[in-house]
Amino acid sequence: MIARTWAGATQAADADAYLNYLHATGLAAYRTTPGNRGVLALRRVRGDRAEFLLLTLWESEDAIRRFAGDDIGRAVFYAEDDRFLVARDEHVDHYEVVFRAEAPTS
């Protein structure tokens, strides 16, 4: 399994609107791409900025290509990203998942 990370930031005042936008674009695309094994969207507000970190899990590089295209190291952007993002990674990082555990449910 491969973990893919991307980071970006908005103005703090746009944090909720951008999260709603993510649900309609990238988060929806991740979930519907064959081979996607999950996504975490993390957010923290620091001063006047909201920082976002997206972590997706993929079964293979081929699965990532189904989402990102041939250049899997390049970030994927959507039409309204320029409206929201004040900082963004143009490239993503990939990591081999060497351990994964979920907390037991009661």
Summary of the structure (lengths in Angstrom):
residues: 106
radius of gyration: 14.2
end to end distance: 27.0
largest distance: 43.4
contacts: 271
relative contact order: 0.29
helix: 30%
strand: 39%
